[in-house]
Amino acid sequence: MYRNQSYVEPAAQQQSQAGSASTYYVKHDFDGSAELTTTLAHAISDVTGIDVTDTGFTLNEHVDPEALDMLFKPKSDGTRRINGHLSFTIWGYQVTVYSDGQIAIVPPQQPAGAQQPAGTQRSPGRQR
């Protein structure tokens, strides 16, 4: 998992809509030891600033973790899956997982000047 990389979309590429926030990206490493859902849980934690291990958060409330891990896992012969994605919402964040391991998390849209609730401040992306 530590080889996974994350970043926040640069300001020049962000949506120009007032009140919009940056899209957060992380790339899962299918050759690493972590499952896709582990990478996703850590990405949700990075974006929300909430330690998902301390809140009782489970992906089961939003998506079937076992199905998600199997959906994009390389085939039994090692061939990577291509041209697929799955989108769902977690706590108002639009999450899209792509077959190549890319995960994009778009924060909820808020009116200009609105603040995020306490405990949901975005954290900058970090190298893993």
N, C-alpha and C positions, 0 to 999 in steps of 0.2 A: 504494500500500500504506500510506502514512503516514496516510491518512484512516481506516484501520481502527481500531476501538476495542475494547479489551479490559477486562475487569474480573473480579474474584473475587467469587463470591456472598457477600452480606453474612451475618454470623454469625447473624442472626435467621432467615435462610432456609435455613441449612445443615441437613443431616440431624442428628438428635439422637443418633445411634448413637455410642457411645464409640469413639474412634480414627478417626472419619471426618474427612476433610479437605474443604476447600472445592472446589466445582466451579468451574473456570475457564472463562470465556466470552470469545470474541472474535467480532467481526462482520466478515466479509469484504466489501469494497466492490467489487461487480462492475463499477462504472463506473471504477475505478482501473486502474492499469497492471499490478498484480501478479496472478498466477494464484491461484486458490483454494489450490492445494497449497503455494505460497510462504507464504501467510498461515498455513496449517496447520503448516508446518515451523517458522515463527517462534513460533507458539503452543506447540508441543511444547518448544522451547528455553526459552520463558518458564516453563513449568510445571516442567520438570525441572531447570532451571538449567544444562543442558548445551548448549554451543554445537554445534548439529547440523552446522554446516559444518566443524567440526574433528574430528568423531568418525567420519567415514565413514558416518554415518547416511543411509539412503535410504528414502524412503517405499515403494519397490518391494518391500521386505521385508514390508510390511504391507498395502498397497493399491496398485492400479494408478493412478499419478498422472495419466496422460493420461485415463483413463476417469473419474476423479473430477472433473477439470477440466471435461470435457465434460458430465458428468451434470447439473450444476446451472448451467452457463453459460446465459445468456439465449438464447432461440431466435433464429434468423437474422433475424426481423422485430423483435427487441428485446424481445419479450414475456418477462417473467420466468417461471421455472418455479415451480410452487407445490405444496405438500402432499407433499414428499418428504424423506426423510432416509436416511442411510447410517451404520451404526455398525460399528466395528471396534476392535481393541485394539492399542496400541503400548506396549511395555515395561510391560505391566500396567495402563496407563491406558486407560479406556473413552472412546473418541472418537466423538462423534456430529456429523455435518455435516448441516445442514438446507438446504433449497432456497433459503431467503432469505439464506444466507451466514453464518448463526449457526453457531458451532463451540462445542461444550461438551466439556470434558475433565474426567473424573472420575478422581481419583487412585486407585491401588490401595487397597483396604481393609486396614487394619493393626490388629492388636490394640492395645488401650489401652497406652500407654507405649512402643510400638515406635518406633524411629527409622528414617528413610529412609536407604538406603545413601549413602555419600559421593558427591558429584557429582550427586545427584538432589534436592537441596533445592529447594522451590518458591520461585519468585520472585514478588513481588507483580505484579499486572496493571499495564500501563502504557499510556498513550495512544500511538497511532501516528500 
